[in-house]
Amino acid sequence: IQMAENGEKERIKWTTTIIISSSLKNCEIATALENQSHKVRYSDTLESGSIVFSLSGVAFLLMDAKECITSAEEIFLPKIEKFISIHKNSFLVLSAPLHGPEERKLMFRIQQRFLGSNLRILPVHNTVNAINLMCTVARTTSKPNIDSICYRMITTKAYIIEQSPVWKTLQKLKLSTDSISPNKYG
């Protein structure tokens, strides 16, 4: 975000390089990402349904919830397993117009199966929703943004420590317990 001449904030257009599985070449999601001025490259070596934001180091596997529900677990679970074994920061983008009881049960089974892994599940309803979520994750984990977020967190922590009455009280309590500590006279 930057200040415009009239004093209002305006969004800076964020673009990055995206590697998309060739299986998604004619899909609406690939076209929409290209239309946002991202540098899109297609790869035959990526897992079918994968999208990788290379500069951010995040990867997304697109799956349709209904297809997963109607197919056997032996079909989609190995695909997810292979995906998370390749990509460190992996997200499963599970698409359904409505995430009802069947879809929630599917997400629960996937979460149980991959508990403790690096997989995160993003339920989405449509292409626009999927693109917004993927771009938000990729943008916030990209180098300049993550540095800015870390800096703001450190600054905020320092401010809280310096200004918070709770911290001041805790410091006084610590000082008073230090003065009666048996090790002080040890």
N, C-alpha and C positions, 0 to 999 in steps of 0.2 A: 504494500500500500504506500502511495506517495501523495504528497500534497499537490493539488492542482493550483493553477494561478488564482483561481477564485477562492482559494482557502478550503475547498472541499477535498475529502480523501478520494482517490481514484485507484482502482486496482491495476497493478502492473501485469500485463499479459505474461503468463508463465508458459514456457515451452521447453520441451526436453526431447531426448531420443527415446523412442519406444520400439522394442523388438516384439513383433507379433507372430505367433504361429501361423504358418501358411494356411492352416485349416480355417482360419478366421478371415482370410483375405476378402471374401465377398460378404462379410457380415456387417450389419449396421454399426456395430461398435467400432470396427476398424475405420470405417468411413467417417464416423463422427470424430474419432481421434485425429484423423488426417485433416478434417475441416477445422480443427482447433489450432492448426499450424504446427503441430508436433512433427518431429522428424520420425516418420514411421518406416521401419525396415521389416521385411518379412523373412522368416527363417523356416526351413524345412526340418531343422534339427530340434526345434523346441517341441515339447510335449503338446499334443493337440489341445487347443483351447487355452493356451498360455499367452500371457502378456507380461513382458519384463520391462520395467523402467530402469534401464541400465545405470544411469547416473545416480539414482536413489538407492539402488540395490534391493528393490522390492519386486516380487513376482506375484502374479495373480493367475489363478486357474479358474476359468469360467465353466460353470456347470449348471444345467437346468435341473431344478429340483424334481419336476415331474418325471424326467428321464431317469434320474437316480432312483426314484420311488418305484418306477415300473421295471427297472432292470435289477439284476441280481447284484448283491454286494460284492461278489467276486469280480465284477466288471469294473465298478467305479472306485472301490477302495484301493486296489493296486495302482490305479492311475494317480490317485491322491498321494499314496505312499511314495511312488517314484518321484512325483513333483516335489514333495517336501525333502526328499533325500538329495535333490539337486540344488534347491534354492533355500538359502539361509533364512531370508525374510519372506515367508510364503503366506499368501492369503487365498482362501477358497471363496470365490464370489458365487454364491448360490442364488440363482434367479428363480423367482416365482411371482406371479401377479398378486397372490395373497399367501402369506405364510401362516397357514392354518395348522391344525393338529398333526396332519401327516408330515408337513414340512418341518415342524418343530421336532417331531419324533426323529426324522432323518438327521437333522442337525445334532440332536442329542446322541444318536448312534455314532456319527462321525466324530463328535467331541470325545466320546468315551473311547473310541478306537485309537485316536491320536492324542490322548491326554498326555501331557508332558512334552509334546513335540513343539516345533516352531510354527505350527499351523494356526492361523486365525481365520474364523469364518465371518464373512460379510454377507448377510442376507440382503438382497436387492429385489426391487420390483420391476425395473425396466432398464433400458439402455442408458437413459439420462442419469438415473440413480447410480448405476454401476460406474459410469464414467466419472461422475462427480466424486464418488467415494475413492476410486482408484487414484484420480489426480490429486485429491486432498492428501491421501496417505503418501503418495510419491513426492508431492511438493514439500510436505512437512518433514520428510526424512532426507531431503536433498541437502547437500553440504552447507550452502549458505544459510538455509533456514534452520537447520538443526543447530548450527553454531549460535544463531541469534536466539533461539529458544533456550539453549543452555545458558547463555549470557544473562537473559532475562530472569531465569530461575535463580541463578547465583545472586544477582542483584536483589531480587525479591527476598531471598533468604537472609541476606545481609541486612536489609532494611528491617525485616521482622525481628531479627536478633537485636538490632540497635534500638528499635522503637517500641517493641512489645512490652507491656507491663508484666505479662506472664513471664517472659524471659528475665526481666529485671528481678522479679520475685524469686525465680529459680536461682539466679546468680546470688542473691542475698542468702537464700537457704544454703547453697553450696558453701558460701563463705563462712556461715555460722557453723556448719558441720565440720569444716576444715579446722576451725579454731579449737574444737574439742576432740579432734582426732587423736587417738593414742599414738599414732606414728609420728606426730609432730614433735613429741618430746623424746622419741625413741632413742 
